[in-house]
């Protein structure tokens, strides 16, 4: 059932860096997916998350709505829309996990300038790292 509409080559041609935020506690994220997802990567151009269960409701292409709140950046969450563009199954510690990639819509990417700068600072301080 895993479907992909985004090639590996396209993933390596990102315009904006992505950062591993899986263990960063200063970030609150809500996705409109109603599943047990965990945000792993985030950048100005998009994000990535994983789930432990494959779901037909998460097949690309699909519109995703995100609410992001960054500690110390703003009291109000940023509301961002993006497209679910790929799903990759992986085996981790003997269990299958599904990693999903989201590309934020261009109209919303400019709203993330402050967040992108904050991620860059956090990477410089060793709290997150570029992937």
Backbone atoms as SQL, in Angstrom:
CREATE TABLE atoms (id INTEGER PRIMARY KEY, chain TEXT, resi INTEGER, resn TEXT, atom TEXT, x REAL, y REAL, z REAL);
INSERT INTO atoms VALUES
  (1, 'A', 1, 'UNK', 'N', 0.810, -1.186, 0.000),
  (2, 'A', 1, 'UNK', 'CA', 0.000, 0.000, 0.000),
  (3, 'A', 1, 'UNK', 'C', 0.861, 1.261, 0.000),
  (4, 'A', 2, 'UNK', 'N', 2.134, 1.177, 0.313),
  (5, 'A', 2, 'UNK', 'CA', 2.980, 2.373, 0.339),
  (6, 'A', 2, 'UNK', 'C', 3.092, 2.934, -1.063),
  (7, 'A', 3, 'UNK', 'N', 2.810, 4.201, -1.177),
  (8, 'A', 3, 'UNK', 'CA', 2.802, 4.893, -2.452),
  (9, 'A', 3, 'UNK', 'C', 3.718, 6.093, -2.367),
  (10, 'A', 4, 'UNK', 'N', 4.352, 6.427, -3.468),
  (11, 'A', 4, 'UNK', 'CA', 5.219, 7.598, -3.462),
  (12, 'A', 4, 'UNK', 'C', 5.022, 8.371, -4.751),
  (13, 'A', 5, 'UNK', 'N', 4.858, 9.674, -4.603),
  (14, 'A', 5, 'UNK', 'CA', 4.754, 10.521, -5.786),
  (15, 'A', 5, 'UNK', 'C', 5.945, 11.459, -5.866),
  (16, 'A', 6, 'UNK', 'N', 6.949, 11.187, -5.058),
  (17, 'A', 6, 'UNK', 'CA', 8.111, 12.065, -4.969),
  (18, 'A', 6, 'UNK', 'C', 9.348, 11.192, -5.099),
  (19, 'A', 7, 'UNK', 'N', 10.233, 11.511, -6.001),
  (20, 'A', 7, 'UNK', 'CA', 11.412, 10.675, -6.211),
  (21, 'A', 7, 'UNK', 'C', 12.498, 10.963, -5.192),
  (22, 'A', 8, 'UNK', 'N', 13.408, 10.005, -5.005),
  (23, 'A', 8, 'UNK', 'CA', 14.557, 10.193, -4.116),
  (24, 'A', 8, 'UNK', 'C', 15.376, 11.395, -4.578),
  (25, 'A', 9, 'UNK', 'N', 15.530, 11.565, -5.875),
  (26, 'A', 9, 'UNK', 'CA', 16.318, 12.670, -6.420),
  (27, 'A', 9, 'UNK', 'C', 15.720, 14.013, -6.013),
  (28, 'A', 10, 'UNK', 'N', 14.404, 14.108, -6.056),
  (29, 'A', 10, 'UNK', 'CA', 13.747, 15.366, -5.686),
  (30, 'A', 10, 'UNK', 'C', 13.962, 15.682, -4.210),
  (31, 'A', 11, 'UNK', 'N', 14.025, 14.650, -3.366),
  (32, 'A', 11, 'UNK', 'CA', 14.238, 14.870, -1.936),
  (33, 'A', 11, 'UNK', 'C', 15.599, 15.501, -1.679),
  (34, 'A', 12, 'UNK', 'N', 16.586, 15.185, -2.495),
  (35, 'A', 12, 'UNK', 'CA', 17.930, 15.725, -2.281),
  (36, 'A', 12, 'UNK', 'C', 18.077, 17.120, -2.868),
  (37, 'A', 13, 'UNK', 'N', 17.078, 17.615, -3.562),
  (38, 'A', 13, 'UNK', 'CA', 17.148, 18.933, -4.189),
  (39, 'A', 13, 'UNK', 'C', 16.322, 19.968, -3.423),
  (40, 'A', 14, 'UNK', 'N', 16.283, 19.863, -2.124),
  (41, 'A', 14, 'UNK', 'CA', 15.518, 20.813, -1.320),
  (42, 'A', 14, 'UNK', 'C', 16.123, 22.200, -1.407),
  (43, 'A', 15, 'UNK', 'N', 15.258, 23.202, -1.344),
  (44, 'A', 15, 'UNK', 'CA', 15.705, 24.600, -1.357),
  (45, 'A', 15, 'UNK', 'C', 16.113, 25.066, 0.031),
  (46, 'A', 16, 'UNK', 'N', 15.561, 24.434, 1.063),
  (47, 'A', 16, 'UNK', 'CA', 15.810, 24.851, 2.443),
  (48, 'A', 16, 'UNK', 'C', 16.319, 23.659, 3.247),
  (49, 'A', 17, 'UNK', 'N', 17.220, 23.896, 4.191),
  (50, 'A', 17, 'UNK', 'CA', 17.703, 22.785, 5.020),
  (51, 'A', 17, 'UNK', 'C', 16.610, 22.258, 5.944),
  (52, 'A', 18, 'UNK', 'N', 16.746, 20.992, 6.317),
  (53, 'A', 18, 'UNK', 'CA', 15.872, 20.368, 7.306),
  (54, 'A', 18, 'UNK', 'C', 16.703, 20.037, 8.532),
  (55, 'A', 19, 'UNK', 'N', 16.046, 20.033, 9.661),
  (56, 'A', 19, 'UNK', 'CA', 16.721, 19.776, 10.932),
  (57, 'A', 19, 'UNK', 'C', 16.015, 18.653, 11.680),
  (58, 'A', 20, 'UNK', 'N', 16.802, 17.825, 12.348),
  (59, 'A', 20, 'UNK', 'CA', 16.239, 16.782, 13.192),
  (60, 'A', 20, 'UNK', 'C', 15.743, 17.440, 14.473),
  (61, 'A', 21, 'UNK', 'N', 14.445, 17.395, 14.689),
  (62, 'A', 21, 'UNK', 'CA', 13.829, 18.012, 15.867),
  (63, 'A', 21, 'UNK', 'C', 13.143, 16.968, 16.751),
  (64, 'A', 22, 'UNK', 'N', 13.453, 15.711, 16.520),
  (65, 'A', 22, 'UNK', 'CA', 12.773, 14.624, 17.229),
  (66, 'A', 22, 'UNK', 'C', 12.899, 14.732, 18.743),
  (67, 'A', 23, 'UNK', 'N', 14.024, 15.239, 19.233),
  (68, 'A', 23, 'UNK', 'CA', 14.249, 15.300, 20.677),
  (69, 'A', 23, 'UNK', 'C', 14.273, 16.726, 21.213),
  (70, 'A', 24, 'UNK', 'N', 13.864, 17.679, 20.390),
  (71, 'A', 24, 'UNK', 'CA', 13.851, 19.074, 20.822),
  (72, 'A', 24, 'UNK', 'C', 12.531, 19.369, 21.521),
  (73, 'A', 25, 'UNK', 'N', 12.593, 19.783, 22.774),
  (74, 'A', 25, 'UNK', 'CA', 11.384, 19.967, 23.579),
  (75, 'A', 25, 'UNK', 'C', 10.761, 21.353, 23.461),
  (76, 'A', 26, 'UNK', 'N', 11.416, 22.296, 22.806),
  (77, 'A', 26, 'UNK', 'CA', 10.895, 23.651, 22.702),
  (78, 'A', 26, 'UNK', 'C', 9.963, 23.865, 21.530),
  (79, 'A', 27, 'UNK', 'N', 9.429, 22.796, 20.986),
  (80, 'A', 27, 'UNK', 'CA', 8.579, 22.870, 19.804),
  (81, 'A', 27, 'UNK', 'C', 7.296, 22.095, 20.056),
  (82, 'A', 28, 'UNK', 'N', 6.164, 22.738, 19.810),
  (83, 'A', 28, 'UNK', 'CA', 4.866, 22.061, 19.882),
  (84, 'A', 28, 'UNK', 'C', 4.311, 21.972, 18.471),
  (85, 'A', 29, 'UNK', 'N', 3.848, 20.786, 18.105),
  (86, 'A', 29, 'UNK', 'CA', 3.334, 20.572, 16.753),
  (87, 'A', 29, 'UNK', 'C', 2.004, 19.841, 16.824),
  (88, 'A', 30, 'UNK', 'N', 1.057, 20.294, 16.031),
  (89, 'A', 30, 'UNK', 'CA', -0.208, 19.592, 15.863),
  (90, 'A', 30, 'UNK', 'C', -0.431, 19.415, 14.370),
  (91, 'A', 31, 'UNK', 'N', -0.714, 18.186, 13.969),
  (92, 'A', 31, 'UNK', 'CA', -1.065, 17.890, 12.584),
  (93, 'A', 31, 'UNK', 'C', -2.516, 17.429, 12.570),
  (94, 'A', 32, 'UNK', 'N', -3.185, 17.610, 11.464),
  (95, 'A', 32, 'UNK', 'CA', -4.603, 17.253, 11.370),
  (96, 'A', 32, 'UNK', 'C', -4.800, 15.801, 10.948),
  (97, 'A', 33, 'UNK', 'N', -3.958, 14.904, 11.398),
  (98, 'A', 33, 'UNK', 'CA', -3.976, 13.541, 10.883),
  (99, 'A', 33, 'UNK', 'C', -4.748, 12.557, 11.745),
  (100, 'A', 34, 'UNK', 'N', -4.940, 12.870, 13.004),
  (101, 'A', 34, 'UNK', 'CA', -5.677, 11.995, 13.917),
  (102, 'A', 34, 'UNK', 'C', -5.065, 10.600, 13.983),
  (103, 'A', 35, 'UNK', 'N', -3.756, 10.565, 14.014),
  (104, 'A', 35, 'UNK', 'CA', -3.044, 9.308, 14.200),
  (105, 'A', 35, 'UNK', 'C', -1.890, 9.590, 15.159),
  (106, 'A', 36, 'UNK', 'N', -1.203, 8.583, 15.549),
  (107, 'A', 36, 'UNK', 'CA', -0.123, 8.746, 16.526),
  (108, 'A', 36, 'UNK', 'C', 1.180, 9.035, 15.787),
  (109, 'A', 37, 'UNK', 'N', 1.337, 10.286, 15.329),
  (110, 'A', 37, 'UNK', 'CA', 2.523, 10.653, 14.554),
  (111, 'A', 37, 'UNK', 'C', 3.560, 11.329, 15.436),
  (112, 'A', 38, 'UNK', 'N', 4.803, 11.236, 15.019),
  (113, 'A', 38, 'UNK', 'CA', 5.915, 11.873, 15.737),
  (114, 'A', 38, 'UNK', 'C', 6.711, 12.690, 14.731),
  (115, 'A', 39, 'UNK', 'N', 6.800, 14.002, 14.963),
  (116, 'A', 39, 'UNK', 'CA', 7.578, 14.876, 14.090),
  (117, 'A', 39, 'UNK', 'C', 9.057, 14.579, 14.277),
  (118, 'A', 40, 'UNK', 'N', 9.773, 14.430, 13.165),
  (119, 'A', 40, 'UNK', 'CA', 11.195, 14.099, 13.205),
  (120, 'A', 40, 'UNK', 'C', 12.033, 15.215, 12.604),
  (121, 'A', 41, 'UNK', 'N', 11.584, 15.759, 11.474),
  (122, 'A', 41, 'UNK', 'CA', 12.374, 16.784, 10.787),
  (123, 'A', 41, 'UNK', 'C', 11.506, 17.993, 10.471),
  (124, 'A', 42, 'UNK', 'N', 12.175, 19.162, 10.437),
  (125, 'A', 42, 'UNK', 'CA', 11.456, 20.406, 10.186),
  (126, 'A', 42, 'UNK', 'C', 12.397, 21.399, 9.535),
  (127, 'A', 43, 'UNK', 'N', 11.873, 22.147, 8.596),
  (128, 'A', 43, 'UNK', 'CA', 12.615, 23.211, 7.942),
  (129, 'A', 43, 'UNK', 'C', 11.631, 24.170, 7.303),
  (130, 'A', 44, 'UNK', 'N', 12.140, 25.197, 6.684),
  (131, 'A', 44, 'UNK', 'CA', 11.274, 26.198, 6.067),
  (132, 'A', 44, 'UNK', 'C', 10.471, 25.612, 4.913),
  (133, 'A', 45, 'UNK', 'N', 10.994, 24.594, 4.268),
  (134, 'A', 45, 'UNK', 'CA', 10.309, 24.018, 3.117),
  (135, 'A', 45, 'UNK', 'C', 9.365, 22.881, 3.425),
  (136, 'A', 46, 'UNK', 'N', 9.459, 22.311, 4.633),
  (137, 'A', 46, 'UNK', 'CA', 8.590, 21.188, 4.944),
  (138, 'A', 46, 'UNK', 'C', 8.968, 20.490, 6.230),
  (139, 'A', 47, 'UNK', 'N', 8.383, 19.315, 6.418),
  (140, 'A', 47, 'UNK', 'CA', 8.657, 18.542, 7.622),
  (141, 'A', 47, 'UNK', 'C', 8.528, 17.060, 7.307),
  (142, 'A', 48, 'UNK', 'N', 8.940, 16.247, 8.254),
  (143, 'A', 48, 'UNK', 'CA', 8.814, 14.805, 8.131),
  (144, 'A', 48, 'UNK', 'C', 8.370, 14.221, 9.455),
  (145, 'A', 49, 'UNK', 'N', 7.534, 13.214, 9.403),
  (146, 'A', 49, 'UNK', 'CA', 7.048, 12.562, 10.614),
  (147, 'A', 49, 'UNK', 'C', 6.932, 11.070, 10.354),
  (148, 'A', 50, 'UNK', 'N', 6.825, 10.299, 11.429),
  (149, 'A', 50, 'UNK', 'CA', 6.624, 8.871, 11.257),
  (150, 'A', 50, 'UNK', 'C', 5.435, 8.403, 12.078),
  (151, 'A', 51, 'UNK', 'N', 4.896, 7.268, 11.645),
  (152, 'A', 51, 'UNK', 'CA', 3.842, 6.572, 12.375),
  (153, 'A', 51, 'UNK', 'C', 4.235, 5.105, 12.448),
  (154, 'A', 52, 'UNK', 'N', 3.639, 4.399, 13.365),
  (155, 'A', 52, 'UNK', 'CA', 3.915, 2.971, 13.514),
  (156, 'A', 52, 'UNK', 'C', 2.941, 2.125, 12.702),
  (157, 'A', 53, 'UNK', 'N', 1.883, 2.741, 12.199),
  (158, 'A', 53, 'UNK', 'CA', 0.880, 2.006, 11.434),
  (159, 'A', 53, 'UNK', 'C', 0.696, 2.656, 10.077),
  (160, 'A', 54, 'UNK', 'N', 0.548, 1.816, 9.080),
  (161, 'A', 54, 'UNK', 'CA', 0.251, 2.310, 7.742),
  (162, 'A', 54, 'UNK', 'C', -1.245, 2.618, 7.672),
  (163, 'A', 55, 'UNK', 'N', -1.584, 3.709, 7.014),
  (164, 'A', 55, 'UNK', 'CA', -2.980, 4.118, 6.944),
  (165, 'A', 55, 'UNK', 'C', -3.320, 4.596, 5.541),
  (166, 'A', 56, 'UNK', 'N', -4.444, 4.131, 5.031),
  (167, 'A', 56, 'UNK', 'CA', -4.871, 4.579, 3.706),
  (168, 'A', 56, 'UNK', 'C', -5.176, 6.071, 3.694),
  (169, 'A', 57, 'UNK', 'N', -5.520, 6.633, 4.836),
  (170, 'A', 57, 'UNK', 'CA', -5.814, 8.067, 4.889),
  (171, 'A', 57, 'UNK', 'C', -4.546, 8.907, 4.764),
  (172, 'A', 58, 'UNK', 'N', -3.373, 8.271, 4.827),
  (173, 'A', 58, 'UNK', 'CA', -2.106, 8.992, 4.707),
  (174, 'A', 58, 'UNK', 'C', -1.401, 8.734, 3.382),
  (175, 'A', 59, 'UNK', 'N', -2.130, 8.309, 2.390),
  (176, 'A', 59, 'UNK', 'CA', -1.511, 8.097, 1.086),
  (177, 'A', 59, 'UNK', 'C', -1.342, 9.427, 0.365),
  (178, 'A', 60, 'UNK', 'N', -0.144, 9.686, -0.158),
  (179, 'A', 60, 'UNK', 'CA', 0.050, 10.911, -0.955),
  (180, 'A', 60, 'UNK', 'C', -0.745, 10.829, -2.251),
  (181, 'A', 61, 'UNK', 'N', -1.146, 11.912, -2.821),
  (182, 'A', 61, 'UNK', 'CA', -1.030, 13.279, -2.320),
  (183, 'A', 61, 'UNK', 'C', -2.169, 13.577, -1.356),
  (184, 'A', 62, 'UNK', 'N', -1.872, 14.376, -0.376),
  (185, 'A', 62, 'UNK', 'CA', -2.873, 14.775, 0.616),
  (186, 'A', 62, 'UNK', 'C', -2.456, 16.107, 1.227),
  (187, 'A', 63, 'UNK', 'N', -3.421, 16.984, 1.483),
  (188, 'A', 63, 'UNK', 'CA', -3.153, 18.270, 2.126),
  (189, 'A', 63, 'UNK', 'C', -3.025, 18.044, 3.629),
  (190, 'A', 64, 'UNK', 'N', -2.003, 18.665, 4.219),
  (191, 'A', 64, 'UNK', 'CA', -1.738, 18.564, 5.650),
  (192, 'A', 64, 'UNK', 'C', -1.827, 19.969, 6.253),
  (193, 'A', 65, 'UNK', 'N', -2.436, 20.071, 7.406),
  (194, 'A', 65, 'UNK', 'CA', -2.516, 21.332, 8.135),
  (195, 'A', 65, 'UNK', 'C', -1.692, 21.195, 9.406),
  (196, 'A', 66, 'UNK', 'N', -0.761, 22.117, 9.615),
  (197, 'A', 66, 'UNK', 'CA', 0.149, 22.072, 10.763),
  (198, 'A', 66, 'UNK', 'C', -0.007, 23.328, 11.604),
  (199, 'A', 67, 'UNK', 'N', 0.086, 23.149, 12.906),
  (200, 'A', 67, 'UNK', 'CA', 0.178, 24.271, 13.850),
  (201, 'A', 67, 'UNK', 'C', 1.500, 24.095, 14.575),
  (202, 'A', 68, 'UNK', 'N', 2.372, 25.084, 14.445),
  (203, 'A', 68, 'UNK', 'CA', 3.704, 25.033, 15.040),
  (204, 'A', 68, 'UNK', 'C', 3.860, 26.164, 16.046),
  (205, 'A', 69, 'UNK', 'N', 4.353, 25.830, 17.213),
  (206, 'A', 69, 'UNK', 'CA', 4.648, 26.850, 18.219),
  (207, 'A', 69, 'UNK', 'C', 6.078, 26.603, 18.690),
  (208, 'A', 70, 'UNK', 'N', 6.913, 27.609, 18.508),
  (209, 'A', 70, 'UNK', 'CA', 8.321, 27.536, 18.879),
  (210, 'A', 70, 'UNK', 'C', 8.542, 28.345, 20.141),
  (211, 'A', 71, 'UNK', 'N', 9.066, 27.702, 21.170),
  (212, 'A', 71, 'UNK', 'CA', 9.349, 28.372, 22.441),
  (213, 'A', 71, 'UNK', 'C', 10.271, 29.568, 22.208),
  (214, 'A', 72, 'UNK', 'N', 9.873, 30.731, 22.711),
  (215, 'A', 72, 'UNK', 'CA', 10.690, 31.924, 22.596),
  (216, 'A', 72, 'UNK', 'C', 10.542, 32.675, 21.287),
  (217, 'A', 73, 'UNK', 'N', 9.712, 32.194, 20.381),
  (218, 'A', 73, 'UNK', 'CA', 9.553, 32.858, 19.093),
  (219, 'A', 73, 'UNK', 'C', 8.272, 33.677, 19.041),
  (220, 'A', 74, 'UNK', 'N', 7.164, 33.048, 19.439),
  (221, 'A', 74, 'UNK', 'CA', 5.871, 33.725, 19.403),
  (222, 'A', 74, 'UNK', 'C', 4.903, 32.989, 20.317),
  (223, 'A', 75, 'UNK', 'N', 3.982, 33.735, 20.898),
  (224, 'A', 75, 'UNK', 'CA', 2.954, 33.098, 21.721),
  (225, 'A', 75, 'UNK', 'C', 1.891, 32.428, 20.857),
  (226, 'A', 76, 'UNK', 'N', 1.689, 32.970, 19.673),
  (227, 'A', 76, 'UNK', 'CA', 0.685, 32.433, 18.757),
  (228, 'A', 76, 'UNK', 'C', 1.307, 31.356, 17.868),
  (229, 'A', 77, 'UNK', 'N', 0.604, 30.242, 17.661),
  (230, 'A', 77, 'UNK', 'CA', 1.151, 29.219, 16.766),
  (231, 'A', 77, 'UNK', 'C', 1.092, 29.666, 15.306),
  (232, 'A', 78, 'UNK', 'N', 2.038, 29.172, 14.534),
  (233, 'A', 78, 'UNK', 'CA', 2.015, 29.382, 13.084),
  (234, 'A', 78, 'UNK', 'C', 1.115, 28.318, 12.479),
  (235, 'A', 79, 'UNK', 'N', 0.228, 28.728, 11.604),
  (236, 'A', 79, 'UNK', 'CA', -0.632, 27.768, 10.923),
  (237, 'A', 79, 'UNK', 'C', -0.138, 27.646, 9.495),
  (238, 'A', 80, 'UNK', 'N', 0.263, 26.437, 9.134),
  (239, 'A', 80, 'UNK', 'CA', 0.927, 26.171, 7.863),
  (240, 'A', 80, 'UNK', 'C', 0.191, 25.053, 7.141),
  (241, 'A', 81, 'UNK', 'N', 0.136, 25.152, 5.814),
  (242, 'A', 81, 'UNK', 'CA', -0.419, 24.073, 5.003),
  (243, 'A', 81, 'UNK', 'C', 0.677, 23.498, 4.124),
  (244, 'A', 82, 'UNK', 'N', 0.578, 22.215, 3.892),
  (245, 'A', 82, 'UNK', 'CA', 1.540, 21.554, 3.021),
  (246, 'A', 82, 'UNK', 'C', 0.911, 20.347, 2.359),
  (247, 'A', 83, 'UNK', 'N', 1.678, 19.729, 1.492),
  (248, 'A', 83, 'UNK', 'CA', 1.232, 18.525, 0.804),
  (249, 'A', 83, 'UNK', 'C', 2.067, 17.340, 1.247),
  (250, 'A', 84, 'UNK', 'N', 1.391, 16.257, 1.583),
  (251, 'A', 84, 'UNK', 'CA', 2.061, 15.001, 1.858),
  (252, 'A', 84, 'UNK', 'C', 2.552, 14.478, 0.516),
  (253, 'A', 85, 'UNK', 'N', 3.868, 14.346, 0.354),
  (254, 'A', 85, 'UNK', 'CA', 4.395, 14.016, -0.969),
  (255, 'A', 85, 'UNK', 'C', 5.027, 12.639, -1.071),
  (256, 'A', 86, 'UNK', 'N', 5.390, 12.030, 0.041),
  (257, 'A', 86, 'UNK', 'CA', 5.915, 10.667, -0.052),
  (258, 'A', 86, 'UNK', 'C', 5.777, 9.932, 1.274),
  (259, 'A', 87, 'UNK', 'N', 5.852, 8.618, 1.165),
  (260, 'A', 87, 'UNK', 'CA', 5.847, 7.730, 2.321),
  (261, 'A', 87, 'UNK', 'C', 6.906, 6.669, 2.074),
  (262, 'A', 88, 'UNK', 'N', 7.748, 6.422, 3.070),
  (263, 'A', 88, 'UNK', 'CA', 8.795, 5.407, 2.973),
  (264, 'A', 88, 'UNK', 'C', 8.689, 4.473, 4.173),
  (265, 'A', 89, 'UNK', 'N', 8.549, 3.173, 3.933),
  (266, 'A', 89, 'UNK', 'CA', 8.568, 2.233, 5.052),
  (267, 'A', 89, 'UNK', 'C', 10.014, 1.916, 5.445),
  (268, 'A', 90, 'UNK', 'N', 10.254, 1.772, 6.737),
  (269, 'A', 90, 'UNK', 'CA', 11.568, 1.397, 7.262),
  (270, 'A', 90, 'UNK', 'C', 11.363, 0.355, 8.348),
  (271, 'A', 91, 'UNK', 'N', 12.390, -0.441, 8.568),
  (272, 'A', 91, 'UNK', 'CA', 12.366, -1.353, 9.699),
  (273, 'A', 91, 'UNK', 'C', 13.334, -0.824, 10.741),
  (274, 'A', 92, 'UNK', 'N', 12.832, -0.631, 11.946),
  (275, 'A', 92, 'UNK', 'CA', 13.631, -0.107, 13.048),
  (276, 'A', 92, 'UNK', 'C', 13.424, -1.027, 14.249),
  (277, 'A', 93, 'UNK', 'N', 14.503, -1.602, 14.729),
  (278, 'A', 93, 'UNK', 'CA', 14.450, -2.513, 15.886),
  (279, 'A', 93, 'UNK', 'C', 13.407, -3.609, 15.686),
  (280, 'A', 94, 'UNK', 'N', 13.349, -4.137, 14.466),
  (281, 'A', 94, 'UNK', 'CA', 12.434, -5.227, 14.164),
  (282, 'A', 94, 'UNK', 'C', 10.989, -4.820, 13.951),
  (283, 'A', 95, 'UNK', 'N', 10.700, -3.522, 13.965),
  (284, 'A', 95, 'UNK', 'CA', 9.333, -3.045, 13.753),
  (285, 'A', 95, 'UNK', 'C', 9.285, -2.176, 12.510),
  (286, 'A', 96, 'UNK', 'N', 8.169, -2.244, 11.818),
  (287, 'A', 96, 'UNK', 'CA', 7.988, -1.421, 10.629),
  (288, 'A', 96, 'UNK', 'C', 7.460, -0.049, 11.035),
  (289, 'A', 97, 'UNK', 'N', 8.121, 0.999, 10.528),
  (290, 'A', 97, 'UNK', 'CA', 7.654, 2.369, 10.731),
  (291, 'A', 97, 'UNK', 'C', 7.496, 3.015, 9.360),
  (292, 'A', 98, 'UNK', 'N', 6.650, 4.010, 9.290),
  (293, 'A', 98, 'UNK', 'CA', 6.362, 4.685, 8.025),
  (294, 'A', 98, 'UNK', 'C', 6.731, 6.151, 8.172),
  (295, 'A', 99, 'UNK', 'N', 7.659, 6.583, 7.330),
  (296, 'A', 99, 'UNK', 'CA', 8.132, 7.972, 7.360),
  (297, 'A', 99, 'UNK', 'C', 7.451, 8.733, 6.228),
  (298, 'A', 100, 'UNK', 'N', 6.869, 9.879, 6.556),
  (299, 'A', 100, 'UNK', 'CA', 6.133, 10.696, 5.594),
  (300, 'A', 100, 'UNK', 'C', 6.817, 12.046, 5.426),
  (301, 'A', 101, 'UNK', 'N', 6.900, 12.502, 4.194),
  (302, 'A', 101, 'UNK', 'CA', 7.472, 13.805, 3.895),
  (303, 'A', 101, 'UNK', 'C', 6.396, 14.782, 3.468),
  (304, 'A', 102, 'UNK', 'N', 6.468, 15.982, 4.031),
  (305, 'A', 102, 'UNK', 'CA', 5.501, 17.043, 3.738),
  (306, 'A', 102, 'UNK', 'C', 6.252, 18.238, 3.170),
  (307, 'A', 103, 'UNK', 'N', 5.768, 18.754, 2.062),
  (308, 'A', 103, 'UNK', 'CA', 6.309, 19.982, 1.487),
  (309, 'A', 103, 'UNK', 'C', 5.312, 21.098, 1.773),
  (310, 'A', 104, 'UNK', 'N', 5.775, 22.137, 2.487),
  (311, 'A', 104, 'UNK', 'CA', 4.893, 23.257, 2.786),
  (312, 'A', 104, 'UNK', 'C', 4.586, 24.024, 1.507),
  (313, 'A', 105, 'UNK', 'N', 3.358, 24.522, 1.404),
  (314, 'A', 105, 'UNK', 'CA', 2.971, 25.314, 0.244),
  (315, 'A', 105, 'UNK', 'C', 3.803, 26.591, 0.210),
  (316, 'A', 106, 'UNK', 'N', 4.177, 27.006, -0.975),
  (317, 'A', 106, 'UNK', 'CA', 5.030, 28.184, -1.157),
  (318, 'A', 106, 'UNK', 'C', 4.465, 29.412, -0.449),
  (319, 'A', 107, 'UNK', 'N', 3.161, 29.576, -0.504),
  (320, 'A', 107, 'UNK', 'CA', 2.519, 30.743, 0.118),
  (321, 'A', 107, 'UNK', 'C', 2.741, 30.793, 1.627),
  (322, 'A', 108, 'UNK', 'N', 3.053, 29.657, 2.247),
  (323, 'A', 108, 'UNK', 'CA', 3.247, 29.604, 3.697),
  (324, 'A', 108, 'UNK', 'C', 4.718, 29.611, 4.096),
  (325, 'A', 109, 'UNK', 'N', 5.613, 29.327, 3.165),
  (326, 'A', 109, 'UNK', 'CA', 7.027, 29.202, 3.511),
  (327, 'A', 109, 'UNK', 'C', 7.624, 30.507, 4.033),
  (328, 'A', 110, 'UNK', 'N', 7.190, 31.647, 3.500),
  (329, 'A', 110, 'UNK', 'CA', 7.717, 32.934, 3.970),
  (330, 'A', 110, 'UNK', 'C', 7.365, 33.207, 5.431),
  (331, 'A', 111, 'UNK', 'N', 6.260, 32.640, 5.907),
  (332, 'A', 111, 'UNK', 'CA', 5.860, 32.815, 7.307),
  (333, 'A', 111, 'UNK', 'C', 6.851, 32.147, 8.266),
  (334, 'A', 112, 'UNK', 'N', 7.679, 31.276, 7.721),
  (335, 'A', 112, 'UNK', 'CA', 8.575, 30.480, 8.552),
  (336, 'A', 112, 'UNK', 'C', 9.987, 31.033, 8.632),
  (337, 'A', 113, 'UNK', 'N', 10.197, 32.267, 8.182),
  (338, 'A', 113, 'UNK', 'CA', 11.542, 32.859, 8.233),
  (339, 'A', 113, 'UNK', 'C', 12.113, 32.860, 9.648),
  (340, 'A', 114, 'UNK', 'N', 11.324, 33.308, 10.616),
  (341, 'A', 114, 'UNK', 'CA', 11.793, 33.359, 12.002),
  (342, 'A', 114, 'UNK', 'C', 12.116, 31.979, 12.543),
  (343, 'A', 115, 'UNK', 'N', 11.267, 31.004, 12.222),
  (344, 'A', 115, 'UNK', 'CA', 11.499, 29.644, 12.661),
  (345, 'A', 115, 'UNK', 'C', 12.769, 29.079, 12.041),
  (346, 'A', 116, 'UNK', 'N', 12.985, 29.371, 10.755),
  (347, 'A', 116, 'UNK', 'CA', 14.180, 28.877, 10.064),
  (348, 'A', 116, 'UNK', 'C', 15.445, 29.445, 10.706),
  (349, 'A', 117, 'UNK', 'N', 15.408, 30.718, 11.053),
  (350, 'A', 117, 'UNK', 'CA', 16.569, 31.339, 11.723),
  (351, 'A', 117, 'UNK', 'C', 16.798, 30.724, 13.098),
  (352, 'A', 118, 'UNK', 'N', 15.707, 30.462, 13.814),
  (353, 'A', 118, 'UNK', 'CA', 15.811, 29.841, 15.141),
  (354, 'A', 118, 'UNK', 'C', 16.398, 28.432, 15.031),
  (355, 'A', 119, 'UNK', 'N', 15.971, 27.654, 14.043),
  (356, 'A', 119, 'UNK', 'CA', 16.519, 26.312, 13.837),
  (357, 'A', 119, 'UNK', 'C', 18.010, 26.368, 13.528),
  (358, 'A', 120, 'UNK', 'N', 18.404, 27.332, 12.712),
  (359, 'A', 120, 'UNK', 'CA', 19.821, 27.503, 12.375),
  (360, 'A', 120, 'UNK', 'C', 20.638, 27.820, 13.638),
  (361, 'A', 121, 'UNK', 'N', 20.112, 28.702, 14.488),
  (362, 'A', 121, 'UNK', 'CA', 20.786, 29.029, 15.756),
  (363, 'A', 121, 'UNK', 'C', 20.889, 27.796, 16.656),
  (364, 'A', 122, 'UNK', 'N', 19.790, 27.055, 16.760),
  (365, 'A', 122, 'UNK', 'CA', 19.778, 25.855, 17.598),
  (366, 'A', 122, 'UNK', 'C', 20.767, 24.813, 17.088),
  (367, 'A', 123, 'UNK', 'N', 20.904, 24.720, 15.769),
  (368, 'A', 123, 'UNK', 'CA', 21.881, 23.791, 15.194),
  (369, 'A', 123, 'UNK', 'C', 23.297, 24.235, 15.552),
  (370, 'A', 124, 'UNK', 'N', 23.548, 25.541, 15.492),
  (371, 'A', 124, 'UNK', 'CA', 24.856, 26.070, 15.860),
  (372, 'A', 124, 'UNK', 'C', 25.200, 25.813, 17.319),
  (373, 'A', 125, 'UNK', 'N', 24.163, 25.768, 18.171),
  (374, 'A', 125, 'UNK', 'CA', 24.359, 25.517, 19.600),
  (375, 'A', 125, 'UNK', 'C', 24.303, 24.028, 19.956),
  (376, 'A', 126, 'UNK', 'N', 24.025, 23.172, 18.955),
  (377, 'A', 126, 'UNK', 'CA', 24.018, 21.727, 19.188),
  (378, 'A', 126, 'UNK', 'C', 22.718, 21.147, 19.716),
  (379, 'A', 127, 'UNK', 'N', 21.626, 21.919, 19.717),
  (380, 'A', 127, 'UNK', 'CA', 20.346, 21.410, 20.215),
  (381, 'A', 127, 'UNK', 'C', 19.588, 20.597, 19.167),
  (382, 'A', 128, 'UNK', 'N', 19.768, 20.929, 17.902),
  (383, 'A', 128, 'UNK', 'CA', 19.221, 20.173, 16.773),
  (384, 'A', 128, 'UNK', 'C', 20.354, 20.036, 15.770),
  (385, 'A', 129, 'UNK', 'N', 20.188, 19.170, 14.777),
  (386, 'A', 129, 'UNK', 'CA', 21.221, 19.101, 13.757),
  (387, 'A', 129, 'UNK', 'C', 20.610, 19.002, 12.370),
  (388, 'A', 130, 'UNK', 'N', 21.345, 19.557, 11.419),
  (389, 'A', 130, 'UNK', 'CA', 20.883, 19.566, 10.029),
  (390, 'A', 130, 'UNK', 'C', 20.990, 18.164, 9.458),
  (391, 'A', 131, 'UNK', 'N', 19.967, 17.782, 8.698),
  (392, 'A', 131, 'UNK', 'CA', 19.978, 16.465, 8.052),
  (393, 'A', 131, 'UNK', 'C', 19.884, 16.609, 6.556);
